[in-house]
Amino acid sequence: MTNLDILGLAASFFTTSSFIPQVIRTWKTRDVSGISLSTYVIITIGLLLWLTYGIMKNDLPLIVANSTMVLLTLAIAVMKITFEKK
């Protein structure tokens, strides 16, 4: 692992972890009124494309960051759909 990979993993840790508070808050409060479903669908698609790019380049920081982000943004989108119906 190179220093560049370490830098990429550190950057991905901070950008990825920024979505964790939103996931936790949404799960606890079930309040999705301020969440835009279209925003989360668009960002999830973009992240899936970045993940595919990272896999094709065999780039560990891109794979780790984007696979985690896909899960987090997808979780928020699913909660938006699920909690909004109740």
C-alpha atoms as one frame of an Amber mdcrd trajectory, in Angstrom:
protein
   0.000   0.000   0.000   1.393   3.346  -1.043   1.229   6.684   0.755  -1.215
   7.772  -1.938  -3.489   4.840  -1.053  -3.292   5.782   2.630  -4.202   9.368
   1.772  -7.125   8.127  -0.337  -8.350   5.846   2.444  -8.131   8.677   4.992
 -10.083  10.988   2.681 -12.679   8.295   2.048 -13.056   7.704   5.780 -13.992
  11.328   6.405 -16.277  11.778   3.406 -17.995   8.446   3.978 -18.460   8.914
   7.696 -20.179  12.247   7.061 -23.337  10.327   6.078 -23.443   8.212   9.236
 -25.056  10.914  11.430 -27.837  11.334   8.856 -28.491   7.592   8.752 -28.601
   7.389  12.563 -30.794  10.486  12.937 -33.231   9.313  10.282 -33.440   5.851
  11.811 -34.044   7.204  15.319 -36.514   9.975  14.503 -38.197   8.451  11.439
 -38.408  12.069  10.224 -37.750  12.117   6.482 -39.527  15.394   5.727 -36.284
  17.223   4.977 -34.795  14.498   2.794 -34.992  14.697  -0.988 -35.476  11.235
  -2.455 -34.375  12.362  -5.912 -31.103  13.689  -4.473 -30.330  10.381  -2.800
 -31.283   8.359  -5.878 -29.034  10.499  -8.085 -26.081  10.365  -5.679 -26.486
   6.599  -5.243 -26.364   6.093  -9.009 -23.283   8.309  -9.231 -21.614   6.382
  -6.420 -22.399   3.074  -8.143 -20.658   4.413 -11.237 -17.647   5.515  -9.145
 -17.597   2.084  -7.509 -17.591   0.416 -10.921 -14.761   2.715 -12.003 -12.797
   1.886  -8.850 -13.287  -1.845  -9.370 -12.180  -1.587 -13.007  -9.050   0.341
 -11.949  -8.496  -1.920  -8.928  -8.304   1.224  -6.777  -8.808   0.264  -3.125
  -9.679   3.738  -1.763 -12.333   4.219  -4.455 -13.762   0.753  -3.851 -13.913
   1.148  -0.069 -15.328   4.674  -0.117 -17.919   4.145  -2.795 -19.155   0.755
  -1.648 -19.698   2.161   1.837 -21.330   5.324   0.490 -23.672   3.299  -1.729
 -24.875   1.409   1.335 -25.357   4.592   3.379 -27.134   6.606   0.682 -29.262
   3.616  -0.278 -30.228   3.182   3.389 -31.360   6.808   3.538 -33.335   6.450
   0.303 -35.021   3.284   1.566 -35.874   4.961   4.880 -37.305   7.929   2.967
 -39.621   5.606   1.037 -40.498   3.429   4.034 -41.024   6.104   6.685 -42.837
   8.532   4.403 -45.639   6.021   3.805 -46.404   5.722   7.535
